[in-house]
Structure formats: C-alpha cells, structure tokens
Amino acid sequence: MALPKINPTTTTAWKNLEKHFKKVQDVEMKNLFAQDEKRADKFTISWEDFYVDFSKNRITEETFELLLKLADEVQLKEAMQAYFSGEVINETEKREVLHTALRAPKDANIKVEGVNVMPEIFSVKQKIKDFSETIISGNKKGYTNKAFTDVVNIGIGGSDLGPAMVVDALQFYKNHLTTHFLSLHFK
C-alpha cells in the first residue's frame, strides 16, 4: 500500500487552521492563563519519563480539534497503521519502513514477508555493540596502530541531523572520543 498523497495545505482543515491562527496569533499568554485556571493541566501530557507542556503556546482546545481534523483529512491513522504493520511504504526503495523493529524488545514478533526480523536485528545490534566497545576501549586500532580519538559522521538530512542531536542530548555520557558531523547537500 502506498501512503496517501494528500497535500495538507489543500485540505479544508488546513484552511480552517489558517483562519484560526489569525484569531490567536496576537493573543497574550497571560490572558490565556487568566481565562482558564486549568490551562496548564489541560495542555500538558505526562507519560512515563515524558513531560510535554503545550500550555505556553498560543493554542486553544479549538486548535487541537482543528489539528485532529487535519490528521483525519490526510489519513494519518491509516498511514501510521501501514507504518507499524510493516507494509511497503518506502516508495523509493520499494520496501517496509520498520524503525519500530529497531526499538522493539527482543521477544517481539515483527514479520517481513512472513519472517520474524527480530533475531536478525538483535544479531546486528550485538555486532554494533561489540564493534563500538572495541573502539572505545582502544583494543581496535586505526591505520597507524593508534587508538581512535575521533569519529566523523558523514550524512545527508536525517542521517546527519539525527545522530548530531543524539550526541548533543547525551553529552553527559560522553567518553574520550570526539565526534564531528559533516552534512552533505546535493543540488
């Protein structure tokens, strides 16, 4: 199944969101809090270690309703279902997009063409861990027979931005290796 090709900016919900934006764009935050003493509770999501506070944004309950209508119009639920069920939605490579399998527990049963891919995923993850540990410990040497001191990530788009954000977010756990990011741009 291909993902729905609905340009969100052509939907009725988008047009309604644009109108709504004009209504709320100049509203002052202090007024939103003054009008609704439960605003912080209404616009906060807390789940396990995650805490997301939308209350300090120019949004209202109507904003959320309009966003949900937009999600319906662009068939977001159907796209998510296709993604999580392993349908072929990567049109460029003509394959599944199973990032979820990379985060699933070892005992999960995620099938591609009828075969559970989890044993292979965990085998590769173990190889990555083993390789990383040999680099970090200094047991694996470079061409000059010296321990590695730097790691260079060469990427395009998400393959550059994602790792850079992870390294930045996990600075507390940094080891002796220095990371560098090189982003390629093609025209």
Stockholm file with secondary structure:
# STOCKHOLM 1.0

chainA/1-187         MALPKINPTTTTAWKNLEKHFKKVQDVEMKNLFAQDEKRADKFTISWEDFYVDFSKNRITEETFELLLKLADEVQLKEAMQAYFSGEVINETEKREVLHTALRAPKDANIKVEGVNVMPEIFSVKQKIKDFSETIISGNKKGYTNKAFTDVVNIGIGGSDLGPAMVVDALQFYKNHLTTHFLSLHFK
#=GR chainA/1-187 SS CCCCCCCGGGSHHHHHHHHHHHHHTTCCHHHHHHHCTTHHHHTEEEETTEEEECTTSSCCHHHHHHHHHHHHHTTHHHHHHHHHTTCEEETTTTEECCHHHHHSCTTCCCEETTEECHHHHHHHHHHHHHHHHHHHHTCSBCTTSCBCCEEEEEESTHHHHHHHHHHHHTGGGCCSCEEEEEECCCC
#=GC SS_cons         CCCCCCCGGGSHHHHHHHHHHHHHTTCCHHHHHHHCTTHHHHTEEEETTEEEECTTSSCCHHHHHHHHHHHHHTTHHHHHHHHHTTCEEETTTTEECCHHHHHSCTTCCCEETTEECHHHHHHHHHHHHHHHHHHHHTCSBCTTSCBCCEEEEEESTHHHHHHHHHHHHTGGGCCSCEEEEEECCCC
//
